[in-house]
Structure formats: structure tokens, C-alpha cells
Amino acid sequence: MIAATGPHIDVEALSPLLALTGGGLVVLLVGLLRPRVVREVLVPLLALASLAAALGLAIWQWDADQEIIAGALRVDTLALAFTAFVIVAAAITVLLSWRAVAPREAAHGEYYAMLLVSAAGMSVLVQAQNLVSLFIGFELLSVPLYVLCASEIRRSSSLEAGLKYLIIGSVGSATLLYGLALIYGATGRTDFAAIADALNSVGGPVSDPLFLTGLALSVVGLAFKVSVAPFHQWTPDAYEGAPTPVTAFMATATKVAALGVIIRFFDVALINAQPDWAPALAALATITIVVGNVGAIGQTSVKRLLAWSSVAQAGYMLAGIVVGTQHGIEAVAFYLAAYLVMNMAAFAVVVARARETGLGDAIEALEGIGQSKPLLAWPMTIAMLGLAGIPGTAGFIGKFFLIDGAVDGDYAWLGIVIVVGSAVSLVYYLKVVAAMWMRPAPRSVPVLAGGAVDDPPADAPAGPRAAGWEVTLVAVACAAATVVFGVLPGPLFDIARDAAAAMSHLF
């Protein structure tokens, strides 16, 4: 009788993922303790410690390039760089959530544990190199986010956002699963490299209707997660209704994870079918840029404006994937890092003003803060200019990099679309800037001084609260990073180059 043996587990390579999952378990258990200081102070600190440990372990493994768990996951610089981006986004989300209503209503332990588990799912997703681990990572990141969207359980719009995201996300997951099943049926393989070999073989399934249908369904399923038009319909409502820290996490970390797996899936498993999927993906990118920019113009809610902006930004980043080159991957990695800090700066200001004014995420809450709150006005201004691609910001360098990658990959017309889309985006980004610097403040709303204060009853209208020093710190730090990396982009270039180097053997 032969004893069954499991796959070898490389604990060192798996250590960042273990830190996230283990930290989530510890946070969940500690959150069950009754003292208020434990729940409101110790639990967030433990979440930050887990994220710091995971980031340190990812840096420690930076030069790794190996397959683990019987080839289901690949730990290389691409996976580690994107995991680091996710960890940074999660850490910022913890800071934005420190005095938020959502952790109190959903229970602190559960809230932060779900955040860590979702980050772990994103890490699995960017490391996935077969169809099974891809879907596991996809679901592991999604399910906690469905709950986090509805974590303000006494606010109907939060519950509505969670329900909408659940329904649309389930449709996207089912579509993706069906597409992956058809790809397996056409190739007889689940590993990305084996699928590529099948496509490269004589008489391979590139022209097989079964494979092409599976490819189309897989693109649709992944497009739902990245908010690619026309599969973006859930994004404005979910972003607006979810607690703002959760919205910030969804807008940044989810895009990092989804674009990471798209890079690995298309440029490894489907690289030999690039002539088939690239034109379709380029068309989707163009539609996404147009729809996102046009949809943002008429918005009066900053969160909805940023939601439509994220749709357009997804279109820009798809351009780097369309070309199927190492240069394109470098551009996507660079822009994702820049996009992360620009968006986090903007969402931090939204959190601060919603607490200080009681006006929620309306643009009205930003009016006049150029004179009264320069520590918030400048970060939001820099974030808006960076997202628009104004020189002197990381957003400009990132878009320039994407355009260069598109031209280098014989998609010059897509580079022109990025330029035109960026010009159109000035209409709504400058609207926010004008509200801060050129309009008087709205009717006087008293701002509470000091630190954290108790929230009003759930059925009472939102009232003013102190923003919290940590929210201002996030806004200022992320805005400073946007400018620093716009003037001195070398460190981000190095990270992007290292990330893309993991795929160099494919090109």
C-alpha cells in the first residue's frame, strides 16, 4: 500500500501569505475580548502589525523565483511587487477605518479580519498560475469585500451597496468560472504554461470555438472585477454606498490584484493567442476610457466621481496589457503604484470632510477648504492633478509610460486615446479643485475639536466629528508621494522593472 503524500510547502516563499492569514485569525480572536481599548486600539494595531510583517517578508523574498504548492502558485518579483501594493493599500485602509463607524457596527475583530483575508486573497490571485488557484484567489478576495461593503449595517445605502456588489460579483464569478471551464475543455490543461504549450502546438485550439468562447467569458469575468466598461455598472453605486475606507480599498487594491492576474493569465497562458485577444482588449480599453470620463463629468458626489474615474483609469492600464510586452508590464506596474497613492490621498480627504462637516461625500463638503483647511486642500488638489496626468506628478510619469508602451507595441492609436481621455478628465478633476479654492465654504457647520468622539445614534442625521490625525497623515503622505515620485520616479521605475523582469522569459 502506497502512502499518500501532499505537495511540498515552501514556508519561506509562502510567508507573506501566512502572515496575512495568521494575522486575520489573531485579529478575529482578539476582537472577541470585551474591553473597549482592546477592540478600538489593540485590534487595529494588530492588523497593522500583521500587514507590516507581511510587507517585510515580501521584501525579504524579493529575489525569489519559484513555484510552490505543486506549481499552483508562483512567487516572483511580479507577485511580490503587487502583493506589496495590496499590503500598503490595506494598511492605509486600517488607518482610515480607525475612527470609522463601520468597524464599530460590524465588530472590530470581524471588520479587520475580513480586510486581512481579502488582502490574502489578492496575494493568492497575483501568484496564481493555474485555473484552479486563479478562481480560489478570486473568490477569497471577493467574499470578504461583499461583507465589508455592507458593514455599516444601520445605513441602508451601505446594505444596498453590499447587496449590489454581491449580485454583480456573483454573476462575474460565475461567468469567469464557466470561461475557465471551457478553456480547460479546449486545452485539457489547467496550468498556465501547459495551456500556452497547447496553444502553441500544431493544430492548437486558437481557432476552436470552444476555446474562443471560454476566452471571451474569462475576459468578461475579469472585466467585472476591474470595472471595465461595459461591465462597470456596479461600480458607482457600490463605491458610493460602501464605507469610504472600504471604497478606497476596493478602488486600489482590487485593481492591483485583478490587473496582476490578468497580466499573468494573458501574458503566460494566452500569450500565443495574443493576436486574437489583443484587438478585443484594446477595444474594451477604448470604450472604458470614453465611458469612465464621460460618466464622471456630471457627478456631484466625490465618491461617485472617483468611481467613474477608476473606470477610466482601468482603461488606461489595460493599454499596457494589450501590447503583450515587458515594457507594457513595466508601465502597468508603475501606474498601479502611482494610482494607489493618488486615490488614497483623495479618499482620505473625503473621509476627513465627511466627518468634519456632516455633508457626506458631496463636493459641497470641499468648498472653501483652500483657506480653512490647507492640509486637506493641497492633498486633494495634488491627487486630482495627478489623476489627470499633470506634469510634476506620478500620474503624468505613469501615463507617459503607458503611452510609450502602447506606441512601442504598435498600438499608437491607443496612446492617442489615452491622451484625449486625460484631456477630457480635466473637466471633472478641475471642478473639484475649483470647489476647494474658488468657492466660499458652505453654511457654517461646527467642527468638534480633539480626538475621537462617539458617533450619533444610527437613526440621527450625520453630524460633525473630528477627522482624526491619522486621516490627515494619510492624505499628506500620499500627496507627498505623488509629487516625489513625479519628480524622482527612479525608485518606482526600479520596482516596476523588477516586477516585469519576472516575465522577461516570455517575450
Secondary structure, DSSP 8 states (H G I E B T S, - for coil): ----------HHHHHHHHHHHHHHHHHHHHTTS--HHIIIIIHHHHHHHHHHHHHHHHHHTTT--EEETTTTEEESHHHHHHHHHHHHHHHHHHHHHTT-HHHHHH-HHHHHHHHHHHHHHHHHHHHB-BHHHHHHHHHHHHHHHHHHHT--TT-HHHHHHHHHHHHHHHHHHHHHHHHHHHHHHHHS--BHHHHHHHHHSTT-GGG-HHHHHHHHHHHHHHHHHHT-TTS-THHHHHHHHS-HHHHHHIIIIIHHHHHHHHHHIIIIITGGGHHHHHHHHHHHHHHHHHHHHHHHHT--BHHHHHHHHHHHHHHHHHHHHHTTSHHHHHHHHHHHHHHHHHHHHHHHHHHHHHHHHS-TTBGGGGTTHHHH-HHHHHHHHHHHHHHHT-TTSHHHHHHHHHHHHHHHTT-HHHHHHHHHHHHHHHHHHHHHHHHHHHS---S------SS------TTS--------HHHHHHHHHHHHHHHHHHH--HHHHHHHHHHHHTTGGG-
